[in-house]
Amino acid sequence: MPLQHHLRIQAHANRLANHRLHGAMSALSRDEFQAPRTGFFPSLAATLNHVLAVDQYYIGALYGQAGGALAWDRFVPADDLASLAERQRLSDERLIAFCDALDEAGCDADVAMERGEGRVQHDRVAHVLAHLFMHQTHHRGQAHAMLSGTAVQPPQLDEFLMPSESHLRSADMAALGWSEAEVYGGPALRP
């Protein structure tokens, strides 16, 4: 499989996981969303706002937008799950659009990331995307664990990469208006 196709699937998997996680969390009250919990960040709200802030920073850099360090400093966290989920949806869709347009040369293109105080870090697109997908998965896993301390059963979040597991994500794919062929590039394999 070409690298750009894999990265495209990863971007869709990210959206699917956020869709499923936010859907499960919709039963939480604002107070439960903000409640102190054990984790790297002290609440579900803080954890998921961190994911959103980092996503926006790196996606902006991938698109070549200037002012990334300033945008990072000016990030305003979402106060409730509904607004966070909407902002994350927009970010996820922007990432999908970027990955949908990738070709082999695009995977090797340079990304300039402003780090503040005049420092600019350079990495290739594929490396930045690999880092971003790992970061998302890492912190979504922490939110998943935090849900264990609520009445919400943590949802399954790892059924989105293998074409043969289409039966495990069909409802989510339909809710997002996607087909297996669009995302995976062909008919799904049977389990």
N, C-alpha and C positions, 0 to 999 in steps of 0.2 A: 504494500500500500504506500503510495507517495506520502511524504511527510505532510504536505499541505492538506491532504484529505484527512489524515489523522488529527491534525490541529482543528480542522473544521468540525469533526465529530466531538472533540473535546469541548469546543465552544458550545455546541448544542447540549452536551451532557451537563455542562455547568448550568445552563438555563433550566434543563429538566430537573436537576437536583434542587435548585433554588425554588422552582415552582412547587415541587413536592414538599420541601421543607417549610416554605412559607404557608402553603395550604394547610399543613398539619398544625402549624403554630397559630393559625387564625382563631382557634378556640381560646387562646390565652387572652386575658385582660391586659390592658396597658400596664397595670401594676405588676402583673406576672412577667411581662416582657421586660420590664425595668428592674425586677427584683434581683437582689444580690445572689450570686451563684458562684460555685467553685469553678474556676477556669482561668485561662491565661488572662482574659479580660473578665471583669467582675459581674457581667450580666449578659443575657441574650442580646439585649439592645446594643451594648458596647461591642460585643463580638461581631455581630452582623453589620454594624456601622463601620467597623474596622475593615471588614471585607469590602464593603461598598467604597470606602475612601481609597483603598489600595487599588481596587478595580479601576476607579475613575482616573487615578494617577497614571497607571500603566497603559490603559486604553488611550488616554490622551497622548501619551508619549508615542504609542504605536501609530497614531494618526498624525504625528508630527506637530502637535499643538505646543506652542510656547507657553511658558508660565506655569509649568507643572508644580514646581516647588511652592509657588504662591497659592495655587489652587489647593494644594495639600493643606497649607496653613489656614486657609479660609473655609475648609470643609465644615459644614454644619450638620451634625448628626440628626438623623430622623428620630422623632420622639415616640413614634408609635409604629407598630408592625405594618399597618396598611400603607403609610407613606414610605417606609423603608422598602417594602416589597415592590412598590411602583417604581421607585428610583432604581432599585436593583434590576427590575425588568428592563428598563430603558438602557441601563449599562450593559446588561447581558445581550440585548438585541444589537447594540452597537458593536460588541465584541464578535458576535456571530457575523455581522455584515463585514467586518474586517477580515475574518477568517474565510468567509465565502469568496472574497476577492483575491485570496492568496494564490500565488503560483510558486514554482520552485525558486525562482529568483527572489521573490518576495520574502521567502523564508530566510534567506541569507542577507537581506537588506539591513542596514545599520539603523539602530534606534538610539537617539540621543535623549537621555533622561536627566533633566535638571535636578540636582540634589541640593540646591541652596548654596549661598555664599560663592556663587560663580562657578561651582563645580558641575561638570557635565559628565555623566557616565555613559559609555557606549557599549552596546551588546547587539547581537543579531536578533532579528524578529523571532525566530524559532526558540532561542534561549529565553527571551523575555516571556513568550507565551508559555513555555514549559514551567517557568518560575511562577507565573500568574496562576496557572491551573493547579499547581501544587499548593500554592498559598490558599486558594479558595477551598480546596479539599481539606486541608489542614484545619482551617478555622470552622468550616461547616461541620467537621467531625466534632469539634469542641462544642458547638451549639447542639449537635445531636446528643452528646452526652449530657449536657445541661437539661435537655428536655426530660431526661429520666427522672429528674426531681420535680416534675410537674404531673398533672393528670393526663397530659398528651403523650401518647405512645410515639417514640421516635420513629420516623418513617424510614423505609429502606432507601438508601441513596446510591447504591452501586450497581444499578441495573441498566446503565445507559451507554456503555461502550461496546458491548458485544452484540453484533447483529442477531445472533441466535436467541437472544433474550427479549425479543420484541413483545412476546406475550406478557411480559412483566411490566411493560411501560406503555402499553397501547392506549390506556385511558389518558395518561399524561400527554402522549403524542397527539391524540385527538384534541385535547383541551388547548394545546398550543397551535393547532392547525397544521401540523407537520405529518408527512408520510415517511415510512421507513425508506422508501426509494430516494426521497429528497435528502435525507440525512446520511444514509449509509451507502447510497449510490447503486442500489440494486435491490432485488427482492430479498426479504429476510430469509435466513436459513431456519430450518425447523429444529427445535430442541431435540 
